[in-house]
Every structure is written in structure tokens, then in C-alpha cells.
Amino acid sequence: MKKIYRNLIIIIVGIYAVFTLVSQQKTLNEYAENSKELSKQIEEQEQYKEELAKQKEDANSLEVIEQTAREKLDMYYPNEKVYIDQGM
């Protein structure tokens, strides 16, 4: 009778251990997937940061200042002729 209880307890503990290991493996796989996604997001944000830094450097260039003045502020050089196509 004692052998049966002992074997039953061993089987129950074994089943519990297997269930726990499977559950933990699923959790680890989810964490690994989340880690990959976060790494990808970090890489994208670093590229975006580099683009913004380049835009910041370019914002002080004469060409960008001139282009902004022409397009957004309608400013032109003195005696410069501006042609506007109204055909559309």
C-alpha cells in the first residue's frame, strides 16, 4: 500500500514538473518574441533619430533656408520674375 502511494506521489510530482516546464517554455518563447520586436522598434527609432539629426544640420544650410522662404513665405529676390502656371 505504501508503494502505491509513493508511486502515485512520484507520478503526480512528475506530471506537475512537466506541466511547469512546458508553461515556462511558452513564457520564455513569448519573451524572446517580444524582445525581437522591441529590438526592431529600437533600430527603427535610431534610424529616425539619425534622419532628424540630418534634417537639423540641413536646416541651417542656405539652400534649405532659401527654399523655405520661397515655398512657405512667398519671398523672392529683388527684381526676380516669378511665373505662375494657371493653366490647370
Beta strands, then each sheet from edge to edge (+ up, - down):
end
